[in-house]
Amino acid sequence: MKKSGVSHGESASELIAKRIAQLGDWRGPTLSRMRKLIKEADPGVIEEWKWMGTPVWSHDGIICTGESYKKVVKLTFAKGASLKDPAGLFNSSLEGNVRRAIDIPEGAEIDASAFKALIRQAIALNSAGKSKAKKKSKP
């Protein structure tokens, strides 16, 4: 797995692991589980550490970010509005034209296969955009 977003000699993956450990309550295991599902959906995912401490998962562009708030762990999909969500996982940032988010409160369970399907869809969308950009740049 590639890693980027290095800070003070630590890789982004190490910083994400440290953040998970520091949470110290239900949010740590929740963020850890979602991270595991992301890696299962895309073993080649790139973990990044951006915007002064936000875990980011990328593949040909940002897939999603993982933020932890007092009452929820929030996974924000950069192009979520363009993804099909038949399981209805998106429950936050629904009014936006681009992003969509999944807010996970304490005790909530997320359908693992539906979540992995969203991750794979986001990657396919990123990859399609990347190949279109390459075609446009050719003379």
N, C-alpha and C positions, 0 to 999 in steps of 0.2 A: 504494500500500500504506500502510495506517495504521501508525503507530508510537506506542508508549507506553512508559512506564517510563524517562523521561528522567533522566539523572544528570550533573551538572556540565556542562550545556549540550549533551551528546551524546545523540542518539536511541538507543533500544534497538537499532535496526538497526546503528548505528555501533558500539555497545558489543559486539554479537555479532561483527561483523566484526573488531574489535580482539582479542577473545578468540580467534577462529580463528587470527589472525596470530600471537598470542603463544604458542600451543601449540607451534609450531616443530618438530613431528615428524608422524608419520602421523595423529595425532588431528585436526590442523587440516584437512587435505584431507577426512578422513572426515566431520567435523562440517559442513564446507562443502558436501559432496555431499548430505548428508541435508537440510540447509537448502534447497538448490536444489530437491530433490524435493518438499519441503513447499510451497514457493512455486509449483511447477508444478502440484501437486494443487489448490492454492487460491491464486490470484493475489491475493485480498483478505485473506489471512491477516494477523493483527496480531502483530507481533513485540514482545515485552516483555522486560524485564530485571528479574527479581524475586529475592527471597531472597538478597540480598548477592552477586549475580553469576551467576544461572542464566538462560540463554536459555529463553524460553517462547514458544510459538506458540499463538495463540488464534483462535477464531471462535465466537461465541456461548458462550464458555467456553473453558477450557484444552483444547487438543488434546494437546499433549505438551511435555515439557521436554527440553533437550539438555545433558547433563552430560558432563564429560570426567574420567576417572580414569586412573590410571597404565596399566592394562591394557585398558581398554575405553572406548568412547564409548557412553553409555547414553541411550536415548530412552525416557522414561517416559510412557506414555499415561494421562491422568488417569482415564479410564473404560474402560481396556483390557479389563477382565474382561467387559464387555458387548459387545465387538466380536467378530465372526467372523474367524478367522485361518486360512483354509484352507491358506495357504502355510507356516504354522508359524513365522512371524517372531518371535513372542514367545518369549523364551528365558530370561527373568528375572522375578522378582517374581511367579511363577506361583501362589503360595500365597495371595495376597491376594484379598479379595472385590471390590475396586474397580480397582486399578491393575494394569497389565502393562507390562513393559519389554522392549526389544530391546537386548541388549549386543552391541556390535560390536567384536571384538578386531582387532588389527593384521592386515591382509591379507584380512579377510573381505569378501565381496561380499553386498550385500543386493539382492534382487529389486526393482527400481525400480517395476514396475507393481503388485506386491503391496503394497509400502510405500505407494504413492499411494492404493491402494484402502483401506488402513487409515485414512489421513488423511481421506479423503472420508467413510468410515463414521463416524469420530469427530465430524466436523462435522455430519453428519446427526443423530447422537445428541444432540449439544449443541443443535442447532436445534429438534429435537422437544421436548426438555426445556424450552426457552425458550418455545415456543408453548403448551405445557401450563400453564406458570406464568402466562402472560398470561390464559388462559381461567379459571383458578382465581381470579385477582384481580378479575375482572369481577363486579359486583354482581348 
